[in-house]
């Protein structure tokens, strides 16, 4: 079994002068760095005193699920000889807070909208979403359901 290691450097950028003397005394902003990549700016969800202009960890989790699924799906379509001309996803997730102040995701829903060239491959293109879901590294790491509700269109139906 091959293993892959992922390393980032996260730095809190929110000391407003007095550190965490109180809940309201600090910013939730942070930056993520990885060698050879641009700095990524993040914060908490605005419900937890975070910035509305920066991605929060919950959004990044939904984005990780959506992008991992997409990458597997495109790979599988390429192997199957299905030409994907466009791919979009309006992904969403529901997180519930617990009484102790923590929380957890209840579910994530992926809604990929895919355009393909081959009219004879519509059913196969639909079925490959199940395979992509079963292979997705991120979905396989979650302890909550990840639903996938794809729509497959012919490229000329979408103008692609």
C-alpha positions as CSV (number, residue, x, y, z in Angstrom):
1,X,0.0,0.0,0.0
2,X,1.4,3.4,-1.0
3,X,1.2,6.3,1.4
4,X,1.2,10.0,0.7
5,X,2.1,12.6,3.2
6,X,0.6,16.2,3.1
7,X,2.2,18.9,5.1
8,X,1.1,22.6,5.5
9,X,2.1,25.4,7.7
10,X,-0.8,27.2,9.4
11,X,-0.2,30.5,11.1
12,X,-2.7,32.4,13.2
13,X,-2.9,36.0,12.0
14,X,-5.3,37.2,14.6
15,X,-3.5,38.7,17.6
16,X,-5.0,42.2,17.7
17,X,-2.6,43.2,20.5
18,X,-3.8,41.4,23.6
19,X,-3.9,37.8,22.4
20,X,-6.8,35.8,23.7
21,X,-7.5,37.8,26.8
22,X,-11.2,37.5,26.0
23,X,-13.4,35.9,23.4
24,X,-13.9,39.1,21.5
25,X,-10.3,40.3,21.7
26,X,-8.8,38.4,18.8
27,X,-9.4,37.7,15.1
28,X,-10.0,34.2,13.8
29,X,-7.9,34.9,10.7
30,X,-5.2,32.5,9.6
31,X,-3.0,31.7,6.7
32,X,-2.0,28.4,5.2
33,X,1.3,27.8,3.4
34,X,2.7,24.9,1.4
35,X,6.0,24.9,-0.5
36,X,5.7,26.4,-4.0
37,X,2.0,27.5,-3.6
38,X,0.3,30.8,-2.9
39,X,-0.7,31.7,0.7
40,X,-4.2,30.7,1.5
41,X,-6.2,33.1,3.7
42,X,-8.8,31.6,6.1
43,X,-10.9,32.5,9.1
44,X,-13.7,31.1,11.2
45,X,-17.3,31.0,10.0
46,X,-18.9,34.4,10.6
47,X,-21.2,32.8,13.1
48,X,-18.1,32.2,15.2
49,X,-16.7,35.8,14.8
50,X,-14.9,35.0,11.6
51,X,-14.4,37.0,8.4
52,X,-17.0,36.9,5.7
53,X,-14.3,37.5,3.1
54,X,-12.2,34.4,3.8
55,X,-12.9,30.7,3.5
56,X,-13.7,28.9,6.7
57,X,-12.8,25.3,7.5
58,X,-16.4,24.1,7.0
59,X,-16.4,25.5,3.5
60,X,-13.0,24.0,2.8
61,X,-14.3,20.6,3.8
62,X,-17.2,20.8,1.4
63,X,-14.8,22.1,-1.3
64,X,-12.4,19.2,-0.6
65,X,-15.3,16.7,-1.1
66,X,-16.5,18.4,-4.2
67,X,-13.1,18.7,-5.8
68,X,-12.0,15.1,-4.9
69,X,-15.2,13.7,-6.5
70,X,-14.7,15.9,-9.6
71,X,-11.1,14.7,-10.0
72,X,-12.1,11.0,-9.8
73,X,-15.0,11.5,-12.1
74,X,-13.0,13.2,-14.8
75,X,-10.4,10.5,-14.5
76,X,-13.0,7.7,-14.9
77,X,-14.6,9.5,-17.8
78,X,-11.3,9.8,-19.6
79,X,-10.6,6.1,-19.1
80,X,-14.1,5.2,-20.4
81,X,-13.8,7.4,-23.5
82,X,-16.4,9.9,-22.3
83,X,-15.6,13.4,-23.3
84,X,-16.6,15.9,-20.5
85,X,-16.8,19.4,-21.8
86,X,-18.0,21.2,-18.6
87,X,-18.4,20.3,-14.9
88,X,-19.9,22.5,-12.1
89,X,-21.0,21.6,-8.6
90,X,-23.3,23.4,-6.2
91,X,-22.2,21.5,-3.2
92,X,-23.6,22.1,0.3
93,X,-23.3,20.7,3.8
94,X,-25.1,20.8,7.1
95,X,-23.2,21.2,10.4
96,X,-24.9,20.9,13.7
97,X,-23.6,22.4,16.9
98,X,-23.7,20.2,20.0
99,X,-24.6,21.3,23.5
100,X,-21.0,21.3,24.6
101,X,-20.0,23.9,22.0
102,X,-18.6,21.4,19.5
103,X,-20.3,20.2,16.4
104,X,-20.2,17.8,13.5
105,X,-21.3,17.6,9.9
106,X,-24.6,15.8,9.4
107,X,-24.2,15.5,5.7
108,X,-22.8,16.9,2.5
109,X,-24.6,17.0,-0.8
110,X,-22.8,17.2,-4.1
111,X,-24.8,18.3,-7.1
112,X,-22.5,18.0,-10.1
113,X,-23.8,19.3,-13.5
114,X,-21.8,17.6,-16.2
115,X,-21.8,18.1,-20.0
116,X,-20.6,15.3,-22.2
117,X,-20.3,14.9,-26.0
118,X,-21.4,11.3,-26.5
119,X,-25.2,10.9,-26.4
120,X,-24.7,7.1,-26.3
121,X,-22.8,7.4,-23.0
122,X,-25.4,9.2,-20.8
123,X,-26.2,6.2,-18.7
124,X,-22.5,5.3,-18.3
125,X,-21.6,8.9,-17.4
126,X,-24.3,8.9,-14.7
127,X,-23.1,5.5,-13.3
128,X,-19.5,6.7,-13.1
129,X,-20.5,9.1,-10.3
130,X,-21.1,6.1,-8.1
131,X,-17.6,4.8,-8.9
132,X,-16.0,8.2,-8.3
133,X,-17.8,8.5,-5.0
134,X,-16.5,5.1,-3.9
135,X,-12.9,6.0,-4.8
136,X,-12.9,9.6,-3.4
137,X,-10.2,9.8,-0.7
138,X,-12.0,12.5,1.2
139,X,-15.4,11.0,1.2
140,X,-13.9,7.7,2.4
141,X,-12.5,9.6,5.3
142,X,-15.8,11.1,6.5
143,X,-18.0,9.8,9.3
144,X,-21.1,11.4,7.8
145,X,-23.1,10.7,4.6
146,X,-21.9,12.4,1.4
147,X,-24.8,12.3,-1.2
148,X,-24.2,12.8,-4.9
149,X,-27.0,14.0,-7.1
150,X,-25.5,14.4,-10.6
151,X,-27.2,15.8,-13.7
152,X,-25.7,14.7,-17.0
153,X,-26.4,16.8,-20.1
154,X,-25.3,16.6,-23.7
155,X,-22.8,19.4,-24.5
156,X,-25.1,21.0,-27.1
157,X,-27.9,21.2,-24.5
158,X,-25.8,23.4,-22.3
159,X,-24.1,25.3,-25.0
160,X,-20.7,23.8,-24.2
